[in-house]
Amino acid sequence: MGVRICKFGGSSVADANQLRKVRAIIDECEERRFIVPSAPGRRAPDDDKVTDLLYRAHEAAIRGDAIDPIFDRIALRYRQIADDLGLDFDLEAALAEVHDRIAAGAGAEYAASRGEYLSALLIASFLDRPFIDAAELVCFDAEGRFLAEETQMRVSSRLADVEAAVIPGFYGARPDGGISTLSRGGSDVSGAIIARGVDADLYENWTDVSGLLMADPRIVDAPDTIAVLTYRELRELAYMGATVLHDEAIFPVREAGIPVHIRNTNDPDAPGTLIRRGAEDAPPTGRITGIAGRKDFTIIALEKTLMNAEIGFGRRVLGVLERHGISWEHIPSGIDTLSIVLKTDGLDDRLESLTAGIEAECQPDSIEIHRGIALIATVGRGMSHVPGTAARLFSALAEAGINIRMIDQGSSELNIIVGVENADFERTVRAIYDRFVTDTAS
């Protein structure tokens, strides 16, 4: 029998009705042995996530205010779920311990982690599976830094003889037993850690969408779902703003070559999106994998005659950035030109001193600043094998009357990035989608 790890997001465990869907999904396949739940999420747009309430309770305690008005709402969420499911399970001792420790000044990470902890206790009872505390498995050092290899060894050892379990996501423990939380996509990271530790055949990430979409649905009407993509493509799309699953959150399974399947708890029959190490057996179709982008970049464009012959020019430019504590996003270049693409929100008030530093250090013939630039990445593993891909993209933008301010294509030919004015962002995404997806399908 194979092993699947199932991570269920906050929307999937928000109430009793959602948990009934979770149990139906688990019961449908005996390979779904290890369950990693998040804390209950919003039940409606005006609802609060349990984790947000826990942070607010912690903040109230730090101010010296009573936490009961907030904590009573947290306790009510769990009691309602248990009552609606008809569980013969007493959460009161666990709720009281969490309340008392937060009221006594426990740290923010402890407070935030209790959403997953209480959720997993309740779900373990509902599924009649053992509960294993993530504090036994996920290791941090005394300063709260995540210890990846020690964690993987501990997970492998602890779960070697365990047939099935419910393990809360998002947190682990320091050597003194204090709680530390994982950062971005914490529960997704937890699921990936468990998958790698038990050498799973598949990591299923259950959420409230039926996979990754080829474009932002707020820009493109009903975009197609991406059926299969590689980890490299996911990284490109995630960096440019696709947010269903961040590539850093699944680093452990990427390293182990374990496929990830994004599925919809509310539509379990939907095929979802499969992410795997390579897709060499999928022939190029002329279609792209996806389009993603972000607004608000600034470009510093340098020009200097014989720049290519001046040894160390690029190093000096980057040295000025380093001294100002600024990281670059892209550096497209020509024989006598070099452009540095930066996030505008990271510049603060340093742009003037940055350009002055570059001028003093590198003495370019000219420096131009272009603000309000949006970057759009067109990503596809087969792009380099289909002649005319770039021509199709640029002609689509020309026909839409969009002025391209920057072009950047990596040596891997996995994607083409164009820079346009912020005002042209949405039109650019739609023009690319129509040319590569709508026109191809028709």
Secondary structure, DSSP 8 states (H G I E B T S, - for coil): ---EEEEE-GGGGSSHHHHHHHHHHHHH-TTEEEEEE-----SSTT---HHHHHHHHHHHHHHT---HHHHHHHHHHHHHHHHHHT-----HHHHHHHHHHHHTT--HHHHHHHHHHHHHHHHHHHHT--B--GGGT-BB-TTS-B-HHHHHHHHHHHHTT-S-EE---SEEE-TTS-EEE--TTHHHHHHHHHHHHTT-SEEEEEESSSS-BSS-TTTSSS--B--EEEHHHHHHHHHTT--SS-GGGGHHHHHHT--EEEEETT-TTS--EEEES--TTS---S--SEEEEEEEEEEEEEE-TTGGGSTTHHHHHHHHHHHTT---SB--B-SSEEEEEEEGGGTTT-HHHHHHHHHHHH--SEEEEEEEEEEEEEE-TTGGGSTTHHHHHHHHHHHTT----EEEE-TT-SEEEEEEEGGGHHHHHHHHHIIIIIHHH-
